[in-house]
């Protein structure tokens, strides 16, 4: 929602009048929150909101998905009444419910692809508990359902933007052409504090602790990284700090119960201060899905990032030894953690390049401009097509 806010505000600043159809599930966003949101956004330009609520717009069962037909129909009707010149759908659900709404141009922005997320969650569930194997067939059915939905819905789009570089190839297999664009992630670009990491090698892992990224990272960290760190620095010879929203999964708590190197901090207000006391931020996210905002946060805040090489599939700006350290396996990861401690000059150079990379690609002033340019192009193309149907405009 943070990055959607920046996209929408930039479209307002470009002179577009915004009709925002909010699709809200469960108890999310009470009416007071909606009112506050409308009041905030009206400060920047013409802005209207309609809300459609549902306990679950799409629910997946053992034999396939079920949609809330009434909510879909309500959303389509409200969007049609707005008579939009351009539809900008933030992710697949809004694109789906507005697929039949008349418009001159249709742009779809996509986050993590559901069929990828469903698959990898199912794999990690089996790793954690073999009883989850019986749920694998239904998970694979859900993946197949989502692939068909993406293919059907996105074929109606004039432009498809993906927030993760790896999604381009996944969608190409479905016959969908998409382009990767860095997304706006708001962080104050700060000079590194005078870093005073302790003598003991200390590293920070942070983020939403319950998502797919963290799930894969916790597995890689405890299985592939921790034993090798103990072999090198000895028991208690290093520290891995764990911070973020949500509770650590029970399986992971059991695995680290006797490992004093892990320190659970919970939610941390001053993440800058914690980063300043660490040699690096580690992101051993081995699932080949997504473009991780925690990495962008660390880059903007002047921290050295050590990530799994699969993180670069989602964010091609991540280059080993240039904007971060990347590793493919446990040995490579530990090697780069050692470099973070032993070669601080190299770390500072990487930090400087990473901060410049963030400013050049992911700062809201830069990333939101890309979306406006694409919307402008769609509007211009539609205008030309109405005047001269044979006209062609190159993006």
C-alpha positions as CSV (number, residue, x, y, z in Angstrom):
1,X,0.0,0.0,0.0
2,X,2.9,2.3,0.6
3,X,4.1,2.2,-3.0
4,X,0.6,2.4,-4.3
5,X,0.1,5.7,-2.4
6,X,3.2,7.2,-4.1
7,X,2.1,6.0,-7.5
8,X,-1.4,7.5,-7.1
9,X,-0.1,10.8,-5.7
10,X,2.3,11.2,-8.6
11,X,-0.6,10.6,-11.1
12,X,-2.5,13.4,-9.3
13,X,0.5,15.7,-9.6
14,X,0.6,14.9,-13.3
15,X,-2.9,16.3,-13.6
16,X,-5.0,13.1,-13.7
17,X,-8.3,13.0,-11.9
18,X,-8.4,9.8,-9.8
19,X,-11.3,7.5,-9.1
20,X,-10.0,4.9,-6.7
21,X,-11.9,1.6,-6.4
22,X,-10.8,0.1,-3.1
23,X,-11.2,-3.7,-2.8
24,X,-11.2,-4.5,0.9
25,X,-11.3,-7.9,2.5
26,X,-12.4,-8.8,6.0
27,X,-12.0,-6.1,8.7
28,X,-9.3,-4.2,6.8
29,X,-9.7,-0.4,6.6
30,X,-12.7,0.6,8.7
31,X,-14.7,3.5,7.4
32,X,-12.6,5.9,9.5
33,X,-9.5,4.8,7.7
34,X,-11.1,5.2,4.3
35,X,-12.3,8.8,5.3
36,X,-8.8,9.7,6.5
37,X,-7.3,8.4,3.2
38,X,-9.7,10.4,1.1
39,X,-9.0,13.6,3.0
40,X,-5.3,13.0,2.7
41,X,-5.4,12.4,-1.1
42,X,-7.7,15.3,-1.9
43,X,-4.9,17.6,-0.8
44,X,-3.1,16.6,-4.0
45,X,-5.9,16.9,-6.6
46,X,-9.2,15.6,-7.8
47,X,-9.9,12.3,-6.0
48,X,-12.9,10.1,-5.4
49,X,-13.2,6.7,-3.7
50,X,-15.7,3.9,-3.9
51,X,-15.3,0.8,-1.6
52,X,-16.3,-2.8,-2.3
53,X,-15.9,-5.2,0.6
54,X,-15.8,-9.0,0.7
55,X,-14.9,-11.6,3.2
56,X,-12.7,-13.0,0.4
57,X,-12.9,-12.0,-3.2
58,X,-11.2,-15.3,-4.2
59,X,-11.1,-18.4,-2.1
60,X,-9.2,-21.5,-3.2
61,X,-10.5,-24.9,-2.2
62,X,-9.4,-28.5,-2.9
63,X,-11.0,-28.5,-6.4
64,X,-10.4,-24.9,-7.5
65,X,-11.1,-21.3,-6.8
66,X,-14.4,-19.7,-5.8
67,X,-15.1,-16.0,-6.4
68,X,-17.4,-13.7,-4.6
69,X,-19.7,-13.0,-7.6
70,X,-21.7,-10.3,-5.9
71,X,-18.5,-8.4,-4.9
72,X,-17.1,-8.8,-8.4
73,X,-20.3,-7.5,-10.0
74,X,-20.5,-4.5,-7.6
75,X,-16.9,-3.6,-8.3
76,X,-17.4,-3.8,-12.1
77,X,-20.6,-1.7,-11.9
78,X,-19.0,1.0,-9.8
79,X,-15.9,1.2,-12.0
80,X,-18.1,1.4,-15.1
81,X,-20.1,4.3,-13.7
82,X,-16.8,6.2,-13.3
83,X,-16.3,5.9,-17.1
84,X,-12.5,5.8,-16.8
85,X,-10.3,7.0,-19.7
86,X,-7.5,4.8,-18.3
87,X,-7.6,1.9,-15.8
88,X,-4.5,1.4,-13.7
89,X,-4.9,-1.9,-11.8
90,X,-2.6,-2.5,-8.9
91,X,-2.2,-6.3,-9.1
92,X,-4.2,-9.1,-10.5
93,X,-7.4,-8.9,-8.5
94,X,-8.3,-5.3,-9.5
95,X,-7.3,-6.2,-13.1
96,X,-9.7,-9.1,-12.9
97,X,-12.7,-7.4,-11.5
98,X,-12.4,-4.5,-14.0
99,X,-11.5,-6.7,-17.0
100,X,-15.0,-6.0,-18.6
101,X,-15.1,-2.3,-17.7
102,X,-15.0,-0.1,-20.9
103,X,-11.9,2.1,-21.1
104,X,-9.5,3.6,-23.7
105,X,-6.4,2.1,-22.1
106,X,-5.6,-0.5,-19.5
107,X,-2.4,-0.8,-17.5
108,X,-1.7,-3.6,-14.9
109,X,1.0,-3.4,-12.3
110,X,1.8,-6.8,-10.7
111,X,3.5,-7.7,-7.4
112,X,4.5,-11.3,-6.7
113,X,2.8,-13.7,-9.0
114,X,0.3,-15.8,-7.0
115,X,1.0,-19.1,-8.8
116,X,4.7,-18.7,-7.8
117,X,3.9,-17.8,-4.2
118,X,1.4,-20.7,-3.8
119,X,4.0,-23.2,-5.2
120,X,6.9,-22.1,-2.9
121,X,4.7,-21.9,0.2
122,X,3.6,-25.5,-0.5
123,X,7.2,-26.6,-0.8
124,X,8.4,-25.0,2.4
125,X,5.3,-26.3,4.2
126,X,6.4,-29.9,3.3
127,X,9.9,-29.1,4.5
128,X,8.5,-28.0,7.9
129,X,6.0,-30.9,8.2
130,X,5.7,-33.9,6.0
131,X,1.9,-34.1,6.7
132,X,1.6,-31.0,4.5
133,X,2.4,-33.3,1.5
134,X,-1.3,-34.3,1.4
135,X,-2.1,-30.6,0.6
136,X,0.3,-30.4,-2.3
137,X,-2.2,-31.5,-5.0
138,X,-4.7,-28.8,-4.0
139,X,-1.8,-26.2,-4.0
140,X,-0.8,-27.3,-7.5
141,X,-4.4,-27.0,-8.6
142,X,-4.5,-23.5,-7.2
143,X,-1.3,-22.6,-9.1
144,X,-2.8,-23.9,-12.3
145,X,-6.0,-21.9,-11.7
146,X,-4.0,-18.7,-11.1
147,X,-2.0,-19.2,-14.3
148,X,-5.2,-19.4,-16.3
149,X,-6.5,-16.3,-14.5
150,X,-3.3,-14.3,-15.2
151,X,-3.4,-15.4,-18.9
152,X,-7.1,-14.6,-19.4
153,X,-7.0,-11.2,-17.6
154,X,-3.7,-9.9,-18.8
155,X,-4.5,-10.5,-22.4
156,X,-6.9,-7.6,-22.1
157,X,-4.2,-5.2,-20.8
158,X,-2.5,-2.7,-23.1
159,X,0.6,-2.6,-20.8
160,X,1.8,-4.9,-18.0
161,X,4.4,-3.8,-15.5
162,X,6.0,-6.2,-13.0
163,X,7.8,-5.2,-9.8
164,X,10.0,-8.3,-9.9
165,X,12.4,-8.9,-12.8
166,X,11.8,-12.7,-12.7
167,X,8.1,-12.2,-13.4
168,X,8.8,-11.3,-17.0
169,X,10.0,-14.8,-17.9
170,X,7.2,-16.4,-15.9
171,X,4.5,-14.4,-17.7
172,X,6.2,-15.0,-21.1
173,X,5.6,-18.7,-20.6
174,X,1.9,-17.8,-20.5
175,X,2.1,-15.7,-23.7
176,X,2.1,-12.4,-21.8
177,X,4.6,-9.6,-22.5
178,X,5.6,-7.6,-19.4
179,X,8.2,-5.1,-18.5
180,X,10.1,-4.8,-15.3
181,X,10.1,-1.4,-13.6
182,X,11.7,-0.6,-10.2
183,X,9.0,0.4,-7.7
184,X,9.0,3.4,-5.4
185,X,10.2,2.6,-1.9
186,X,10.3,5.6,0.4
187,X,13.3,5.8,2.6
188,X,15.4,8.7,3.7
189,X,18.7,8.3,2.0
190,X,21.1,8.6,4.9
191,X,24.8,8.8,5.1
192,X,26.1,5.8,7.1
193,X,26.4,6.5,10.8
194,X,29.7,6.2,12.4
195,X,29.6,2.5,12.4
196,X,30.8,0.9,15.6
197,X,30.0,-2.8,15.2
198,X,31.2,-4.8,18.2
199,X,34.3,-6.9,18.1
200,X,32.1,-10.0,17.7
201,X,30.7,-10.3,14.1
202,X,27.1,-9.2,14.2
203,X,24.5,-9.3,11.5
204,X,20.9,-8.2,11.2
205,X,18.0,-10.0,9.6
206,X,14.7,-8.0,9.5
207,X,11.4,-7.7,7.7
208,X,7.9,-9.2,7.7
209,X,8.7,-12.5,9.5
210,X,5.8,-14.5,8.2
211,X,6.0,-14.0,4.4
212,X,7.5,-16.2,1.7
213,X,10.8,-14.3,1.7
214,X,11.3,-14.7,5.4
215,X,10.1,-18.3,5.3
216,X,12.8,-19.2,2.8
217,X,15.5,-17.1,4.5
218,X,14.9,-18.7,7.9
219,X,15.3,-22.2,6.4
220,X,18.5,-21.2,4.5
221,X,19.9,-19.4,7.6
222,X,19.4,-22.2,10.1
223,X,20.3,-25.1,7.7
224,X,23.0,-23.7,5.4
225,X,24.5,-20.7,7.1
226,X,24.5,-21.2,10.9
227,X,26.4,-24.5,11.0
228,X,29.2,-23.0,8.8
229,X,29.4,-19.9,10.9
230,X,29.9,-22.0,14.0
231,X,32.6,-24.0,12.3
232,X,34.4,-20.8,11.5
233,X,33.8,-18.5,14.5
234,X,32.8,-21.1,17.1
235,X,29.7,-21.2,19.3
236,X,28.9,-17.8,20.6
237,X,31.5,-16.2,18.4
238,X,29.0,-14.3,16.3
239,X,25.5,-12.8,16.6
240,X,22.5,-12.8,14.2
241,X,19.8,-10.3,15.3
242,X,16.2,-11.0,14.2
243,X,13.9,-8.1,14.0
244,X,10.5,-7.4,12.4
245,X,6.7,-7.6,12.6
246,X,5.0,-10.8,13.3
247,X,6.0,-13.9,15.3
248,X,8.8,-16.2,14.3
249,X,7.3,-19.5,13.2
250,X,7.2,-22.2,15.8
251,X,9.4,-24.6,13.8
252,X,12.2,-22.0,13.7
253,X,11.9,-21.2,17.4
254,X,12.4,-24.9,18.2
255,X,15.4,-25.0,15.9
256,X,17.2,-22.1,17.5
257,X,16.2,-22.8,21.1
258,X,19.8,-24.0,21.9
259,X,21.6,-21.6,19.6
260,X,22.6,-18.6,21.6
261,X,23.9,-16.8,18.5
262,X,20.3,-15.9,17.5
263,X,18.9,-12.9,19.3
264,X,15.2,-12.1,18.8
265,X,14.5,-8.4,19.0
266,X,10.8,-8.2,17.8
267,X,9.7,-5.0,16.2
268,X,12.4,-2.3,16.3
269,X,11.6,1.4,16.0
270,X,15.1,2.6,15.4
271,X,16.2,0.2,12.6
272,X,19.0,2.7,11.6
273,X,20.5,2.4,15.1
274,X,20.5,-1.4,14.9
275,X,22.0,-1.4,11.4
276,X,24.8,0.9,12.7
277,X,25.8,-1.7,15.2
278,X,26.0,-4.5,12.7
279,X,28.6,-5.5,10.1
280,X,25.9,-6.2,7.5
281,X,22.2,-6.9,6.8
282,X,21.7,-10.4,5.7
283,X,18.9,-11.5,3.3
284,X,19.4,-15.2,2.6
285,X,16.1,-15.4,0.7
286,X,16.4,-18.4,-1.5
287,X,12.9,-18.5,-3.0
288,X,13.2,-17.1,-6.6
289,X,10.2,-14.8,-6.1
290,X,9.9,-11.1,-5.6
291,X,11.9,-7.9,-5.3
292,X,12.5,-7.5,-1.6
293,X,11.8,-4.1,0.0
294,X,13.9,-4.9,3.1
295,X,17.0,-5.0,0.8
296,X,16.0,-1.5,-0.6
297,X,15.6,-0.2,2.9
298,X,19.1,-1.4,3.9
299,X,20.6,0.0,0.7
300,X,19.0,3.4,1.3
301,X,20.1,3.5,5.0
302,X,23.8,2.8,4.2
303,X,24.0,-0.8,5.3
304,X,26.0,-3.5,3.6
305,X,23.6,-6.1,2.1
306,X,24.5,-9.8,1.8
307,X,21.7,-11.7,-0.1
308,X,21.1,-15.0,-1.8
309,X,21.8,-14.7,-5.5
310,X,18.2,-15.5,-6.3
311,X,17.3,-12.0,-4.9
312,X,19.0,-10.6,-8.1
313,X,16.4,-12.5,-10.2
314,X,13.8,-10.0,-8.9
315,X,16.1,-7.0,-8.6
316,X,18.7,-6.9,-11.4
317,X,20.3,-3.9,-9.8
318,X,21.8,-6.3,-7.2
319,X,25.3,-7.2,-8.4
320,X,27.8,-9.2,-6.3
321,X,30.7,-7.0,-5.2
322,X,29.1,-3.9,-6.7
323,X,25.9,-3.0,-4.9
324,X,25.8,-5.9,-2.5
325,X,27.3,-9.3,-1.8
326,X,25.5,-12.3,-3.4
327,X,25.9,-16.0,-2.7
328,X,24.5,-19.2,-4.1
329,X,25.1,-21.6,-1.2
330,X,26.0,-21.7,2.4
331,X,29.8,-21.6,1.9
332,X,29.5,-18.6,-0.4
333,X,27.2,-16.8,2.0
334,X,29.6,-17.4,5.0
335,X,32.5,-16.2,2.8
336,X,30.8,-12.9,2.2
337,X,29.8,-12.5,5.8
338,X,33.5,-12.9,6.6
339,X,34.4,-10.2,4.0
340,X,31.9,-7.9,5.7
341,X,33.9,-8.2,8.9
342,X,37.4,-8.4,7.5
343,X,37.4,-5.9,4.7
344,X,35.6,-2.7,5.8
345,X,37.0,-0.6,2.9
346,X,35.4,-2.9,0.4
347,X,32.2,-2.7,2.4
348,X,32.1,1.1,2.4
349,X,32.6,1.2,-1.4
350,X,29.7,-1.2,-1.9
351,X,27.5,0.8,0.5
352,X,28.2,4.0,-1.5
353,X,27.3,2.3,-4.8
354,X,24.2,0.8,-3.3
355,X,23.0,4.1,-2.0
356,X,23.5,5.7,-5.4
357,X,21.6,2.7,-7.0
358,X,18.6,3.3,-4.7
359,X,18.5,7.0,-5.5
360,X,18.7,6.3,-9.2
361,X,16.1,3.6,-9.5
362,X,13.9,3.1,-6.4
363,X,13.5,6.6,-4.9
364,X,9.8,7.6,-5.3
365,X,10.7,10.7,-7.3
366,X,12.3,8.5,-9.9
367,X,10.3,5.3,-9.8
368,X,6.8,7.0,-9.9
369,X,7.9,9.0,-12.9
370,X,8.2,5.8,-14.9
371,X,4.5,4.9,-14.3
372,X,3.4,8.4,-15.3
373,X,5.3,8.2,-18.5
374,X,3.7,4.9,-19.4
375,X,0.2,6.2,-18.6
376,X,0.9,9.3,-20.7
377,X,1.9,7.1,-23.5
378,X,-1.2,5.0,-23.3
379,X,-3.4,8.1,-23.3
380,X,-1.6,9.6,-26.3
381,X,-1.9,6.3,-28.2
382,X,-5.6,6.1,-27.5
383,X,-6.1,9.6,-28.7
384,X,-4.2,9.0,-31.9
385,X,-6.0,5.7,-32.5
386,X,-9.4,7.5,-32.2
387,X,-8.3,10.1,-34.7
388,X,-6.4,7.8,-37.1
389,X,-7.0,4.1,-36.5
390,X,-4.1,3.1,-38.6
391,X,-1.6,5.2,-36.6
392,X,1.1,3.4,-34.7
393,X,3.0,4.8,-31.7
394,X,6.1,3.1,-30.4
395,X,6.5,3.0,-26.6
